[in-house]
Amino acid sequence: MNGNLFDSPASSAPSAPAEWFTAHCDGGSRGNPGPSGYGAVVEDPRGRVVAQLSEFLGIQTNNYAEYSGLLAVLAWAIENGTRHLRVISDSELMVKQMQGKYAVKSPVLLPLYQEARKRARRIENFEIRHTLRGGNKAADELANQAMDRGMGRPAGEPATPPAARPYGKLSSTPAPRPSPPPAAKHAGQILEGYVKDGVVHLLGGELPDGIFVKIIRE
């Protein structure tokens, strides 16, 4: 494997810059863990966008989403016979783990890391670089669109900073009333959702009337 990131420097022989495909990938989570997704933009050697990838991942962490984006890019590259791939990510942790500079201690991330290394070895020339968040805007936008889709956010609705969207489980209890309320049958029910601008939003179903909710952050 000529010039692969995982080969020794002595055996590396960089290819001409014009042969390289470039992939910007990003992943995010609103709550960490919380509703998460990834986005990626792949450009050919002439800088033309040839693929846009994104997916909602459910309730996961930021780092899980970052690795999921990388795995999606590697899968696309393998399926399309890409021989020279440069990945750019704003996740310093993932980049340095893939470069062998950081150890992977998380039992959740370890299998993702191992699969990413396995796929990267199938590409003749592979490298991964770190960039600041501003250098990954298109991928970041796709990741946020994936999260919006998964959370049922209408298209075009302005994004709210993660800090304003605490995610957790909503534990419902009956409202104190003189007589049993109609919603009493929902007592103790655990629902999943998030809070925005003081309003409770559920990821599935509806919040019954006449109950109080207690937000439990995970």
N, C-alpha and C positions, 0 to 999 in steps of 0.2 A: 504494500500500500504506500505509494509514493507521496510523501509530503503530508501524511495524515498527522493530526494533532498528537496521537498516541504513539507515533514512531519516535525513535531516537533522532536527535538533530543530525547525526552523521548520515542517516539514511534518507533524510528529507531532501527533496528537490522541488522547490516551489514552481508551480506552473505559471504561465503567462497570465497577468491580471485579467485579460479579456475573457478567459475561460471560466471565471468564477461566477457562480450564482450567489446572490446575497439574500439572506432571510432575516428580517426583523421580527422578533417574537416577544410577546409580553403576556403576563398572566396577573390576575388580581382577585382579591376577595374582599367583600364588604362585611367586615366583622372579624375576620381572621381567627377562627374559621367563620365562614358565612357564605352567602351566595357568591359563587366564583365562576370565572371563565377565562379563556385565553383568546389571543388574537395573533395573527402572523401575516406578514406580507412578504412574498417571495419575488425577487427581481432577477431577470436574466442578465447575462454579461453586458448587455447594452443599457441596462437600467430600466427596462420595461417590466411592468408588473405582470407576472404570469400566474399568480395564485394569491388568493386572500382566504385565510383559514380562520375560523372562530367556532367556539363551542361553549355552551353552558355546562358546568361540571357539577352542579348541585352545591352542597355544603362542604367546602374544602378550605384549605389554608392558601395564603399567597404563594408559598413555595411549591405546593402541590400544583397550583395553576401554572406557575412558571415552567416547571418540568413538563407538564402536559402540553404546553405550547411548543417546547423544544421537540418532544416526541412526535407531535403532529408534523412539524417541519421535516424531521428526518424521514418519517414515513412517506411524505410527499416526494422528497428527493430520491428515495430508493425506488418508489413506484415509477418515477419519471426518468430513471436512468441518469440522474445528475452525478457527474464525476467529481466536481469541485464545488464545495459548498462552504460559505462563510456565514456563520450565524452571529447576529448582533442582539444583545439583550441588556436590559438595564438592571438585571438581577446579579449583583456582584457575587452573592453566595453561590448561585448556580454556576456562573461562569468559572469561578475559581475552583469549585468542586469538579467540574468537567475538565479543567486544566490540571487537576491533581494537586492544587495548592492548598485546598481545604479538604478535611476528611468529612465523610457523610456519616453523621451520628444518628440521624433520625431514622427509626425503623420504618416509617411511612415513606420517606423519600428514597431510602436505599434501593428498593426494587425499581423505582423510576430511573434513578441514576444508572443502575446496572443495565437496564434496557436501552437507555440513551447511549451509553458507551458501546453496547453491542451493535446498535444501528449505525453509529458513527463510524465504526470500523468497516462497515460495508461500503463506505464512500471512499473513493481513491484519495482525495484530498479534502480534509475537513479541518476547520478551525472555528473557534468561538471567541468573541470579543465582548468586552463590556463597554457600555455607553451610558451617559447620563440620561435621565428620564426624557429630557427634551429631544434627544436623538432617536426616540422610539415612538413618536406621536401616532403614526398611522396604526401600528400594532396595538398601542394602548387604546385607541378609539375602538378598534374591533373587539378587544377584550371587554370593554365597557358595554358595547352593543350586545355581546353575548350575555353578560350579566343582566342587562335590561330585559332581554327576551325571556330569560329564565324567571325573572321576578315579575313579569307581566307589565313592565313599564311601557306606556304608549310611545311609539316612535316619535322622536324629536323632542321629548320632554327633557328639560335641562337636568343634567346629572347633579346629584347632591353629594357633597364630600362624604367619604366613608364614616367620619366621626359623627355625622348627623343621622346615620342609618344603623343604630345598634341592632344587631340581630340576636334573637334568642327564642326561647320557647315561652309561650303564653299559657299560664296556668289560670283557668277560669274558676271563679267561685261565685255563688249566688249573691246578688245584691241584697243587703239587709232590708227586708220589708215586713210589714205586719203579717201578711199572708204569704204562703209559698208562691214565688214568682213562676211564670210560665217557663223560664229558662233554667229552672232548678235541675232539670235532668242533665244539664251540661256541667254540673259541678265536678271539679277535679279533672276535667278534660285537658289534655296537653295538645296545644296547637303550635305550629311553626309559622313564624312571620318576622316582620321587622317594623320599626317605628320611624315615621318620617313626619317632621313638623308637628309632632304631638299626636299624630293619627296612627292607629294600629292598622297594619296591612298584613293579610295572611297570604302565604304562598299557595294555599289550596283551601277551598271552602269559604265559609262566611262566619263572621263573629256573631253569635246569637245575641239578640236584644236582652237587656235587663240583667247583665252580668258585669262583674268587675274582673279586671285582668291584672295579673302580676307578671311583670317582665323578668325573665330569668336569663341573664346573659351567659352564653356558653364560652 
